[in-house]
Amino acid sequence: MTFHLLGQQSVLFKDDDDINVVFNRYENVNTMFLAWFHANTIYTEGKELTYSEFPSKFVWFAKEKEWKPRKKGYNIGRLTYIPPGSGDLYYLRILLTIQKCCIDYDNIKTIDGKFYETYQEACYALGLLADNKEYIDAIKEASKFASSYQLRRLFVTLLSMNTISKPDVVWNSTWRLLCDGILYQKRKEMNLPGIVYCNFLK
């Protein structure tokens, strides 16, 4: 499921399109995400659902660009993956897994009645960024579709960004995912099927 920061929705246009036409299209475009805000103002069924849970009871009609109550069936939504280090968009994604019944961007950043200026501050208020949890969650989520080699590259990237305050905490929580595949490869290379992880990894 797509989402975007305020005023940053995508608009398609051709090279020879008139700039005024493009601007008007941008002003009036209703994305899946913005339509979620509107749906929360008119449907009580969605008030207890996060954005990713919305497809369980609603259907997105792309042509009409609106959400409508689901008459049958069930669907699971999955938010577009945003890598750590992407700034506001990354923190917005974290909040979208928690916040319900949002009718605008300010709603997303309001926690227990208190408005926070940034999505990151709102995440801290919810305790979602304590002990580098966002980095641990990012690696765990990426493990669902990425190889262990790609996870290790992600971990190194996070380290090089110098934003992880406790790298050992992140390592201790994710090392099995990061090391997955290494043992198999070494057993194959060394022809030692009984080789196990070293004690320092346990």
N, C-alpha and C positions, 0 to 999 in steps of 0.2 A: 504494500500500500504506500502510495506516494505522499509526501508532505513537504513543506517548504517554509522558509522564514517569511516574515511579513514583507510583502512587495517583491518577493523573489520567485514567484511562480513562472514556469516556462511559457513562452509564447512562440508559436511557429509563424514564420513569415518568409516570403521570397525576397530575393535581392532587389527586385524592381517594385516591391510593394510601397505604397505611399506611407510615409512616416506617420501621418495623422491617422491613417487606417490602422496601422500597427499599434499605435498608442491607444486608440479607442478599444481595440480588441483586448489589449492588456488591462485596461481599466475595467472592462466588463467580464473578463474571463472568470468562470466559476470552476475551480478545481475540485477534485475529490475531497481534498482536505478542507477547503473553505465551505464546501457543501455540508461537511460534517458539523461545522459550527452551526449552520442554519438548521440542520435536522435536529440538533439538540434543543433548539428553541420551540420546535413544534411537536416533537414526538416524546411522550413520557417514557416509552419503552426503552429509549436509549440512554436515559439518565444514569443508569448503573453500569454502563459499558465504557471501556476505554476505546480509543480509536481503533486499535487492532481487533477488539472484540465486536466492533460494530457489525461486521458482515455476518455474525451469527444470527442476528435478528433483522438485518436490513440488507437490501440489494442496491448496488450502485448502477444507475442507468446512465451510461456514458453519453448517449445522444441527448438526453434531457439535462444531463449534468446535475443529477440530484439523487439522494438516497430515499428509498421507499421501503416501508415495512415488508419483511419477507413473509410470503404466504405459505411457503413450504420449503423443506430442506434445511440444510445447515452448512455454514461455510466458516472457515478459519482464516483470519487475516494475518498477514505477515508484513511488518514494516520494512521498508527499504533499508538495507544495511548502510550504516554510516560509520566510517572508521574513526577511532579516537584521534584527537588532534584536529578534527574538523571544526572545532569551535562551537558556536551557538547551535548549529544544526545537530551536532552530536548530543548536546545536552537537551535540546528540544525532543529528540527521539527518546531519550531516557524518560523524560516526563510523560510522554505519550503512552508509556506502558503503565503509568500509575494514575494519571489524572482522568477524571470522568466528567461528563456533562459540560464540557467547555464550549462556550459560545463565541470566544474570541481569543486572541493571543494573550491578552492580559490575564484571562481566566487560567490559562495554563501555568502562568507564573505566580498565581495566588495560592498560598498554602495556609490553611486554617484561618482564612480571612485576611491574611497579610500579603500584600503585593511585593514581589521582589523585582528589581530592575532587570536582572539577567536570568537566563535559564539555569546557568551554573549555580547562582545563589539559591534558586528554588530547589535545585537538586541537593545542595548542602543542607537546606532547611529540612528536607525529607530524610536526611541521613543516607542518601544514595551514593555519596562520594567518600564516605568515611573509609579509612584504611585501604585506599586505592581500589575500592570495590568496582568502580567503573571500568578499570583496566582488566580486572579479573573477569568481569562479566563479558567484556569485549572479546577476550580470548576464548572464553567458553562458548560464546555465541558463534564466533568465527569457526570453531572446531566442527560445527554442524555441516559446513560445506567446504572447508579448506583442509589441505593436507598438513601434516605435522611440519613439513619443511616451510610451508607458508606461514604457519603459526609462529615458528621460530623467527622468521623474518619480521613478523608483526611485533614480536616481543623486543627484538633488537631495535626496531624503529621507535617503539615506545621509550626504550632506554635512551636512545640518541636524542629524543625530544627533551630529555631532562625534566619531565613533568611527573614522573613516578617518585613519590616521596619515600616509599619503602619497597624497593625492587625485590627484596628477599620475601616479603609478604606475598607479592604477586607470583614470584617463582614457586614458593612453597604450595600455593593454591592451584597452580596450573602445570607443574612440571611433568606430570604424567601425560598430559595432552601434548606438551611441547616435545617430549621425548618419544612419543609414540612412533614407531617405525624404525627408530635407531637400533633397537635391540634386534629386530628381525633382520635388518640390513647387516649388522655385525655378525650375527649367527651365520648368515649366508656367506659373507666374505671370508670369515675365519673357519668355516666348516665346524663350528662348535654349537650344536643345537641346544646344549645345556647351559649356555652362558646366561647369567642373570645380571640385573642392574647392580651397580656398585652400591655399597652401603651408604655412601654420602648422599645418594639420591633418595634414600628412604627416610 
